Structures are given as structure tokens and as C-alpha cells.
Amino acid sequence: MSEKKNSSLRTMMKCAALMILLLAGASMIGYLFDWTGFSETNTVITYLLAVHMIAWLTDGFLWGILSSLVATFLFNYFFTEPYLTFSVNDPSYIITFVIMTVVALITSTIASHAKKSALVARRKEAETMAVYNLTNHLTDADNIRDIVGFAISEISECLDCQAACLCFKENGTPENFFLQHRSDRQQIRREIEDGEEIRYRMEQLKTGYDIGTEFYDWPIYGHEKSLGVIRIPVETAQVMSAAKIRLLRSMIESVALAMDRLYASEQRNRSREETVQERYRGNLLRAISHDLRTPLSGIMGTSEMIMDMSSPDDPRYDLASAIHKDADWLHSLVENILSLTRLQEGRLIVNKQPEAVEEVLAGAIDRISKQWPAYEINVSIPDELLMIPMDAKLIRQVLINLLDNAIKHTQPDGEISISVVKDEKTEFGIFKVIDSGSGISKEDLPHIFQMFYTSRTQISDAKHGIGLGLAICDAIVKAHGGDIKAKNRINRTGAEFTFTLPLEVQMHEQLS
């Protein structure tokens, strides 16, 4: 602060000396004009010129206004009768003094305004150039490290300090280090231990920056989250002018845009790679599934022929039955894989027609009973004929997948039931598949309808699937305009799957 006062004092003394020098020079020129017989108008103009130069060469309005008043008094003192006094014999000189003072004030004011406007223009030009240089460098950045390096380098140069930057990871947690600018050729990494505390302060921030012991921390706000912190040393931040603060904010906004752009680009690249991988996987699954269908059909047909040709007490009958059961399971798995590929490619067409619920249930139960003859399935449906708009083939697949899932988790003597009711209030048909197995664990419950997710609580002798059955059920039901949910039974062990189908075709489906 003492250096700042000394600098102000030196500037004031310099301006005062300049004013004295120019007004003294104007007075000497006035004496020269008087000696050579020039009119007093030339002397007045000389004083006005001196006032204009003082206003232009000094800072602020004060020296221009002061010099205009002093010039008037000097003209009165040296060039009007009686000389060397402030008295005026000729009253007309009063008008001259007033006009001279007003003209000098206006001239000094205009000069000061022009000078101030020039300074503001130069400052704005410098700020614009600084932001432009930063933006230009950020455009060439390929990673966050480059963005941070360019940012702290430009900010340090503009603010004449050693700025730093702490980045946040994509999940919002701070890095365990921050980068600080030391020189044009050196930027150092400094370890940080209070990263979480800094993030908490940024989240609770109610002003433009947070004041720390070493730095003033300015947050970098992205489009959706905080991306990091620009750190300005305390000794620099405390003396920053409003213009410097505006410049810093503009540069921080440029950094935020560059970070957002980079993260968005990385996300697009990841999405593109995932899309390509998904397409390759879909093509592979579809090719494998098509290649498996033909031999599986042959295996199932041959095993049925052997069963027909053998008596139930023949060992070959049990062997053929086991082969047929496993082949049928593989065939169901292949059908699910093909349905998955059609769902992912948007080629699953839902052809809704009014169907009798009991016929759809009968088809699904018949298929399951052939594969699992040891299980008994209880059925409950309304007494009256219930017609629901649906794609019978797809809903039959939903029921088969749900029943197959129930059987895999239930012992042969356990309870498995399926029921359908008509809800007049919501105008939905409600389907429920209930088993008495071990139920669904809390860890599995939120994820069981995700693709390729398999339960960790299957019984030891159950065949493990690949996590497609329930995901396909979810997609088919939602394609019909319904919803599917799963929960554990309340009064006893077991799981309960419920899905709904609208009783009427939606208007937009009728129009399409």
C-alpha cells in the first residue's frame, strides 16, 4: 500500500510540474506577443492551447479544470490593466474572463473525455485480444491437460501472476492435484489434500469467488456441472480492478466452453464406438442364432422320433427326452436372441389384433408343459370372454419367458400360477405370474429387466440364461403401451411379475 501511495504522489507531482511549466510557457509567449504588438486574442488562444495540452497529458479532469482557472487568473494578473494585480479597470474584460474560463473548461473536459475514451478503447482491445488468443489456443487443445495449460498461461500473462487450475473429474470429484503456472516454460503440479472441501465450498458459493489463504478460487461452471476452479494468488486478487475481474470472467467462460466441447466430443466418440460395437454384436448374434436354428430343429425332431420309437421304461427314452429338453431350451434362447436383435434395430413390428386371453394363455402353458411336464400351473381368468388388443405371438413369448423364469426358480412341487383380470377403472388387462421360489434379492430387483443381467440367486440345478428373457418381456410390453413390474411376495417366499395391456387401441395407433 505504501508503494501505491508513493506512486500516486509521484504522479501528482509530475502533473503539477507539467501544469506549471506549460502555463509559464504560455505566459512567456503572451509577453512576447504583447512586446511585438499582437492582440490579446493571441495570448488567450495560447493559454487555451496550454490548458488543452495539460488536460491531454495529465490524468483525470482535475488538472484540466484547475489549469483553466489558473490560466484565467494569470491572464488577468499579467495582461490586463492594472498589471500584476487581480483588479479589472475595464468591465469588458470580465466577459473575456468568463468566456475564457468556459472555453478552457469545455476544452479540458473534451480532451479528458477523449483521453479516457482512448484508454477505455485500448483496454477493451487488449481484453478482446487476450480472450481471442486464449480461445484460439483452446480450439487447438486435444485434451483437458492442454486446455488447462493454455488457460493458466494466458490468465497469468494478463493478470501478471502465477495462476493455477484445479480440474474436476467427469463424476464431479476433484483431482488430487492442480496445475500452476510458474513461467513461460514451466508449469508445475501441486498435490492437494482438501479437494472435497474445495468442491463443497464451490457448491455453497454465493459470490463470484471463494477466498482462501493462498488463492481466490473462481469456479468454472459448465453446461450441466462444475468443471473445475481457476485459482488466483491472494496478492493479485486483492488489487484486481473491475476491468480485470471482467476479463478474468470472460476467460473463465471460454475455458468452460472448451471443456464442455471436449467432454461432449469424447461422449460422442464413446457413443459412436458403443453403437459400432452394438451393431457388430447384433450381427454376430443374429448370424449365430440363424445358424443354430436349423441343427436345433433337427435335434429336436430326431429326439422326438426316438421317444416315439421307445417305451417310457427304455433308457434310450430318458436320454432322448433330456436331449429334447436341452435342445428346446437352446431353441428358446435362440428365439430370444433374435428378438433382441430385432428390438435393437427397431424391426420388431407389433401387429395388434383383438385376441382371446384364454387362447393366448393356453398356447403359452402348452409350450411350457411340454418342456416341464413335472410342473403344475394354476390358471385364473375371468368367466366372460376377455378380448385384448395384442400381438398374440409376442405376448405368448412374454408369458413363456415369465413362466420359464418362474420354473427355473421353483421346485417341482412348488406353486406356480398365472392370472388375468380386467380393470375397468384404468381400462387395462392385468396379467400376473406368481411362483413360490426363493424370491428376488434386493440387489437384483432394480436390474432384472436390464439386458444381459442375470440373477445371483438361481437354484443350483437351474439352467443359467444370458439375461435376455425379462429384458425382452419389458420391451414387448412397453411396445404394446403397457408396463411390467416385479416384486417379492409379501406373505410367503416367491416372486410376483405383473404386466398390463391396454384394453383399447390408442388413437394414434388406429390412425397409423
C-alpha positions in Angstrom: 0.0 0.0 0.0 2.9 2.4 0.7 4.3 1.8 -2.8 0.9 2.6 -4.2 0.8 5.9 -2.2 4.3 6.8 -3.3 3.4 6.2 -6.9 0.3 8.4 -6.6 2.4 11.1 -5.0 5.0 11.0 -7.8 2.2 11.1 -10.4 0.6 14.2 -8.8 4.0 16.0 -8.6 4.6 15.2 -12.2 1.2 16.6 -13.3 1.7 19.7 -11.1 5.1 20.4 -12.6 3.7 19.9 -16.1 0.9 22.3 -15.5 3.3 25.0 -14.0 5.7 24.5 -16.9 3.1 24.8 -19.7 1.3 27.8 -18.1 4.6 29.5 -17.5 5.5 28.9 -21.1 2.1 30.3 -22.2 2.7 33.4 -20.1 6.1 34.0 -21.6 4.7 33.6 -25.1 2.0 36.1 -24.1 4.7 38.6 -23.1 6.3 38.1 -26.4 3.0 38.8 -28.2 2.5 41.9 -26.1 6.0 43.1 -26.8 5.6 42.6 -30.6 2.2 44.3 -30.6 0.0 41.3 -31.2 -3.5 41.5 -29.9 -4.6 39.9 -26.6 -6.7 37.4 -28.5 -3.5 35.5 -29.4 -2.5 35.4 -25.7 -5.9 34.0 -24.8 -5.6 31.3 -27.5 -2.1 30.5 -26.2 -3.5 29.9 -22.7 -6.3 27.8 -24.2 -3.7 25.7 -26.0 -1.8 25.2 -22.8 -4.9 24.1 -21.0 -5.7 21.7 -23.7 -2.2 20.2 -23.6 -2.4 19.9 -19.8 -5.8 18.1 -20.0 -4.3 15.7 -22.6 -1.1 15.0 -20.9 -2.4 14.5 -17.3 -4.8 12.0 -15.7 -8.4 12.9 -14.9 -10.4 16.0 -15.0 -8.9 17.8 -12.0 -5.8 19.1 -13.7 -7.7 20.4 -16.7 -10.2 22.3 -14.6 -7.5 23.6 -12.3 -5.4 24.7 -15.2 -8.3 26.5 -16.9 -8.9 28.5 -13.7 -5.2 29.3 -13.2 -4.9 30.4 -16.8 -7.7 32.9 -16.4 -6.1 34.4 -13.3 -2.7 34.5 -15.0 -4.2 36.3 -18.0 -5.9 38.8 -15.6 -2.7 39.2 -13.5 -0.2 39.7 -16.3 -2.1 41.1 -19.3 -5.0 43.3 -18.1 -4.7 46.8 -16.5 -3.8 47.4 -13.8 -1.0 44.9 -14.4 0.3 42.5 -11.7 -3.0 42.7 -9.8 -6.3 40.9 -9.9 -8.2 44.1 -10.3 -10.0 45.0 -13.5 -10.4 48.5 -14.8 -12.3 47.7 -18.0 -15.5 45.8 -17.2 -15.5 44.2 -20.7 -12.6 42.1 -19.5 -15.0 40.3 -17.1 -16.8 38.9 -20.2 -13.4 37.9 -21.6 -12.5 36.1 -18.4 -15.9 34.3 -18.3 -15.6 33.2 -21.9 -12.0 32.2 -21.5 -12.8 30.2 -18.4 -15.8 28.4 -20.0 -13.9 27.7 -23.2 -11.0 26.4 -21.2 -13.3 24.2 -19.1 -15.0 22.8 -22.2 -11.7 22.2 -23.9 -10.2 20.4 -21.0 -13.3 18.4 -20.5 -13.4 17.3 -24.1 -9.7 16.5 -24.0 -10.1 14.5 -20.8 -13.1 12.6 -22.3 -11.2 11.9 -25.5 -8.2 10.6 -23.5 -10.4 8.5 -21.3 -12.3 7.0 -24.3 -8.9 6.2 -25.9 -7.8 4.5 -22.7 -11.0 2.5 -22.5 -10.8 1.6 -26.1 -7.2 0.4 -25.7 -8.1 -1.6 -22.6 -11.1 -3.2 -24.4 -8.9 -4.0 -27.3 -6.3 -5.6 -25.0 -9.0 -7.6 -23.3 -10.5 -8.7 -26.6 -7.1 -9.7 -27.9 -6.4 -11.7 -24.7 -9.7 -13.6 -24.9 -9.2 -14.1 -28.6 -5.7 -15.5 -28.1 -7.0 -17.8 -25.3 -9.9 -19.0 -27.5 -7.6 -19.6 -30.4 -5.3 -21.7 -28.3 -8.2 -23.6 -26.7 -9.5 -24.5 -30.2 -6.3 -26.5 -30.8 -6.5 -28.3 -27.5 -6.9 -32.1 -27.7 -7.3 -32.9 -24.1 -8.1 -31.3 -20.7 -4.3 -31.0 -19.9 -3.8 -28.8 -22.9 -6.9 -26.7 -22.1 -5.7 -26.1 -18.5 -2.1 -25.3 -19.7 -3.3 -22.7 -22.2 -5.7 -21.2 -19.7 -3.4 -20.6 -16.8 -0.7 -19.4 -19.2 -2.9 -16.7 -20.7 -4.5 -15.7 -17.4 -1.1 -15.4 -15.7 0.1 -13.2 -18.6 -2.9 -10.9 -18.4 -3.0 -10.6 -14.7 0.8 -10.7 -14.2 0.6 -13.5 -11.6 1.0 -17.3 -11.2 -2.5 -18.6 -11.8 -3.5 -22.2 -11.2 -6.3 -24.6 -12.2 -7.9 -27.5 -10.3 -10.0 -29.8 -12.6 -13.0 -31.9 -11.6 -13.4 -35.4 -13.0 -16.5 -36.3 -15.1 -18.2 -37.7 -11.9 -17.7 -34.3 -10.2 -14.9 -35.2 -7.8 -11.8 -33.0 -7.8 -8.4 -34.3 -9.0 -5.8 -34.9 -6.3 -3.5 -32.2 -7.8 -3.8 -28.8 -9.5 -1.6 -27.2 -12.2 0.1 -23.9 -11.5 1.9 -21.6 -14.0 5.4 -20.5 -12.9 7.0 -19.2 -16.1 6.6 -19.4 -19.9 8.5 -22.7 -19.9 7.4 -24.2 -16.6 4.0 -25.3 -15.2 4.1 -27.4 -12.0 1.8 -30.0 -10.5 1.0 -29.4 -6.8 -0.7 -32.1 -4.7 -3.9 -31.1 -2.9 -5.4 -32.7 0.2 -8.6 -30.6 0.6 -10.2 -31.3 -2.8 -13.5 -32.3 -1.4 -13.6 -29.2 0.9 -12.9 -27.0 -2.1 -15.8 -28.7 -4.0 -18.1 -28.2 -1.1 -17.2 -24.5 -0.9 -17.9 -24.2 -4.6 -21.3 -25.8 -4.2 -22.2 -23.5 -1.4 -20.7 -20.4 -3.1 -22.9 -17.3 -3.1 -20.5 -14.8 -4.5 -18.3 -14.8 -7.6 -15.3 -16.4 -5.9 -14.1 -18.1 -2.7 -11.4 -16.5 -0.6 -8.7 -18.9 0.7 -5.4 -18.4 2.5 -3.3 -18.8 -0.7 -5.7 -18.3 -3.6 -9.0 -16.8 -4.6 -10.9 -19.6 -6.2 -13.1 -18.8 -9.2 -15.5 -21.7 -10.3 -15.6 -23.0 -13.8 -19.3 -23.7 -14.5 -20.1 -26.0 -17.4 -23.4 -26.6 -19.1 -24.5 -29.2 -16.5 -22.0 -29.2 -13.7 -18.9 -27.6 -12.2 -15.8 -28.4 -14.3 -13.1 -27.0 -12.1 -11.6 -24.0 -10.3 -9.3 -21.2 -11.5 -7.0 -20.1 -8.7 -5.6 -16.6 -8.5 -3.0 -15.8 -5.9 -4.2 -13.7 -3.0 -1.8 -10.8 -3.5 -3.0 -10.4 -7.1 -6.7 -11.0 -6.4 -6.9 -8.3 -3.7 -5.8 -5.5 -6.0 -7.7 -6.6 -9.2 -9.8 -3.8 -10.8 -13.3 -4.2 -12.0 -12.0 -4.4 -15.6 -9.5 -7.2 -14.7 -12.3 -9.1 -13.0 -14.5 -8.8 -16.1 -11.6 -10.0 -18.2 -11.0 -13.0 -15.9 -14.6 -14.0 -16.0 -14.6 -13.8 -19.8 -11.6 -16.0 -20.0 -13.1 -18.5 -17.5 -16.2 -18.7 -19.7 -14.0 -19.5 -22.7 -12.3 -22.2 -20.7 -15.7 -23.7 -19.6 -16.9 -23.7 -23.2 -13.7 -25.5 -24.3 -14.0 -28.1 -21.5 -17.7 -28.7 -22.3 -16.9 -29.1 -26.0 -14.2 -31.6 -25.3 -16.3 -33.6 -22.9 -19.2 -33.6 -25.5 -16.8 -34.7 -28.2 -15.5 -37.6 -26.0 -19.0 -38.6 -25.2 -19.9 -38.7 -28.9 -16.9 -40.8 -29.6 -17.8 -43.2 -26.9 -21.4 -43.4 -28.1 -20.2 -43.9 -31.7 -17.9 -46.7 -30.5 -20.7 -48.3 -28.5 -23.0 -48.1 -31.5 -20.5 -49.8 -33.7 -19.8 -52.5 -31.1 -23.5 -53.0 -30.6 -24.1 -53.4 -34.3 -21.3 -55.9 -34.6 -22.6 -57.8 -31.6 -26.1 -57.8 -33.1 -24.9 -59.0 -36.4 -22.8 -61.7 -34.7 -25.8 -62.8 -32.5 -28.1 -62.9 -35.5 -25.7 -64.9 -37.6 -25.1 -67.4 -34.8 -28.8 -67.7 -34.0 -29.8 -68.3 -37.6 -27.0 -70.9 -37.9 -28.2 -72.7 -34.7 -31.9 -72.8 -35.6 -31.6 -75.5 -38.3 -29.5 -78.0 -36.4 -31.5 -77.4 -33.2 -34.7 -78.2 -35.1 -33.1 -81.4 -36.4 -32.0 -82.4 -32.9 -35.5 -81.8 -31.5 -37.2 -83.7 -34.3 -34.8 -86.6 -34.1 -35.1 -86.8 -30.3 -39.0 -86.8 -30.6 -38.7 -89.7 -33.1 -36.5 -91.7 -30.7 -39.0 -91.0 -27.9 -41.9 -92.2 -30.1 -40.0 -95.3 -31.0 -39.0 -96.1 -27.4 -41.1 -97.2 -24.5 -41.0 -95.0 -21.3 -39.1 -97.6 -19.4 -36.4 -97.8 -22.1 -33.1 -96.0 -21.1 -33.0 -94.5 -24.6 -36.3 -92.7 -23.9 -34.9 -90.8 -20.9 -31.8 -90.0 -22.9 -33.8 -88.7 -25.9 -36.1 -86.8 -23.5 -33.1 -85.0 -21.9 -31.7 -84.2 -25.4 -35.1 -82.8 -26.5 -35.5 -80.7 -23.3 -32.0 -79.2 -23.7 -32.5 -78.5 -27.4 -35.8 -76.9 -26.7 -34.1 -74.7 -24.1 -31.5 -73.7 -26.6 -34.2 -73.1 -29.2 -35.9 -70.7 -26.8 -32.6 -69.0 -26.2 -32.0 -68.5 -29.9 -35.5 -67.1 -30.3 -34.8 -64.6 -27.5 -31.5 -63.6 -29.2 -33.3 -63.0 -32.5 -35.9 -60.9 -30.7 -33.2 -58.9 -29.1 -31.6 -58.1 -32.4 -34.9 -57.0 -33.9 -35.6 -54.8 -30.8 -32.2 -53.1 -31.1 -32.6 -52.5 -34.8 -36.2 -51.3 -34.4 -37.5 -54.1 -36.6 -39.9 -55.5 -34.0 -43.3 -54.9 -35.6 -46.3 -55.0 -33.2 -49.4 -56.1 -35.1 -52.3 -55.6 -32.7 -55.5 -57.6 -33.1 -58.2 -58.4 -30.6 -57.3 -61.8 -29.1 -59.0 -64.0 -26.6 -56.8 -64.1 -23.5 -57.6 -67.7 -22.7 -56.2 -68.8 -26.1 -53.0 -66.9 -25.7 -52.6 -68.4 -22.1 -53.3 -71.9 -23.4 -50.7 -71.6 -26.1 -48.0 -70.5 -23.6 -48.9 -73.1 -21.0 -49.0 -75.8 -23.6 -45.5 -74.9 -24.7 -44.2 -74.8 -21.1 -45.9 -78.0 -20.1 -44.2 -79.9 -22.9 -40.8 -78.7 -21.7 -41.5 -79.1 -18.0 -44.2 -81.8 -17.5 -43.4 -82.2 -13.8 -44.7 -78.7 -13.0 -48.4 -77.8 -12.4 -49.5 -74.3 -13.4 -52.6 -72.8 -11.8 -54.7 -70.6 -14.1 -57.3 -67.9 -13.1 -59.1 -66.0 -15.8 -62.5 -64.1 -15.9 -65.6 -66.1 -16.6 -66.6 -63.9 -19.5 -64.7 -63.9 -22.7 -61.9 -61.2 -22.4 -60.6 -59.8 -25.7 -57.5 -57.6 -25.5 -55.7 -55.9 -28.5 -52.3 -57.5 -28.7 -49.8 -59.2 -31.0 -50.6 -62.8 -29.8 -47.2 -64.2 -30.8 -45.3 -61.6 -28.9 -47.5 -61.7 -25.8 -47.3 -65.5 -25.8 -43.5 -65.1 -25.8 -43.7 -62.8 -22.8 -45.8 -65.4 -20.9 -43.5 -68.2 -21.9 -40.4 -66.2 -20.7 -42.1 -65.4 -17.4 -43.3 -68.9 -16.8 -39.9 -70.3 -17.7 -38.3 -67.9 -15.3 -40.7 -69.0 -12.5 -40.0 -72.7 -13.1 -36.2 -72.1 -13.0 -36.6 -70.7 -9.5 -39.2 -73.1 -8.2 -39.1 -76.7 -7.1 -41.4 -79.2 -9.0 -43.8 -79.4 -6.0 -43.9 -75.6 -5.6 -46.7 -73.2 -6.5 -46.8 -71.5 -9.9 -49.9 -69.6 -11.0 -50.9 -67.2 -13.7 -54.0 -64.9 -13.5 -55.7 -62.3 -15.7 -58.2 -59.7 -14.5 -59.9 -56.7 -16.2 -59.5 -53.3 -14.5 -62.5 -51.2 -15.6 -61.1 -48.0 -14.0 -57.8 -47.9 -15.7 -59.0 -49.8 -18.8 -56.1 -52.2 -18.6 -55.8 -56.0 -18.6 -53.6 -57.1 -15.7 -51.5 -60.3 -16.0 -49.8 -61.8 -13.0 -47.3 -64.7 -12.9 -46.5 -65.9 -9.3 -44.1 -68.5 -8.1 -43.0 -69.9 -4.7 -39.3 -69.8 -5.3 -36.6 -68.0 -3.3 -37.7 -64.6 -4.5 -35.6 -61.7 -5.9 -32.8 -60.3 -3.8 -32.7 -56.6 -3.1 -29.5 -56.2 -5.2 -31.1 -57.9 -8.2 -34.6 -56.2 -8.1 -33.7 -52.9 -9.7 -31.8 -54.5 -12.5 -33.7 -57.7 -13.6 -35.2 -56.0 -16.7 -31.8 -54.9 -18.0 -30.3 -56.7 -20.9 -27.7 -59.4 -20.1 -28.3 -59.1 -16.4 -28.6 -62.5 -14.6 -29.7 -63.2 -11.1 -27.2 -64.3 -8.5 -29.8 -66.4 -6.5 -30.7 -69.1 -9.0 -31.1 -72.6 -7.6 -28.2 -74.9 -8.2 -29.8 -77.2 -10.8 -31.3 -74.4 -12.9 -30.0 -73.5 -16.3 -28.4 -70.1 -16.3 -29.6 -67.8 -19.1 -27.9 -64.8 -20.5 -30.2 -62.2 -19.1 -32.4 -61.6 -22.2 -35.8 -63.1 -21.3 -37.1 -60.4 -18.9 -35.5 -57.6 -20.9 -37.4 -58.8 -24.0 -40.6 -59.0 -21.9 -40.1 -55.4 -20.8 -39.6 -54.2 -24.4 -42.6 -56.1 -25.8 -45.0 -55.0 -23.1 -43.9 -51.4 -23.4 -44.3 -51.6 -27.2 -47.9 -52.6 -26.6 -48.4 -49.5 -24.4 -48.3 -51.4 -21.1 -46.0 -51.7 -18.2 -44.3 -54.6 -16.4 -43.1 -54.8 -12.7 -41.6 -57.3 -10.4 -41.7 -57.7 -6.6 -41.4 -60.3 -3.9 -44.5 -61.8 -2.4 -45.5 -60.4 1.0 -46.9 -63.3 3.0 -44.6 -66.0 1.7 -41.4 -66.7 -0.4 -41.6 -66.2 -4.1 -41.7 -63.5 -6.8 -44.6 -61.8 -8.5 -44.4 -60.4 -12.0 -47.2 -58.1 -13.2 -47.7 -56.6 -16.6 -50.6 -54.6 -18.1 -52.0 -54.2 -21.6 -54.5 -51.5 -22.6 -58.0 -52.8 -23.4 -58.4 -50.3 -26.3 -56.1 -49.5 -29.1 -54.7 -45.9 -28.7 -55.9 -43.3 -31.1 -52.5 -42.7 -32.7 -52.2 -46.4 -33.3 -55.6 -46.5 -35.0 -54.6 -43.7 -37.3 -51.3 -45.3 -38.2 
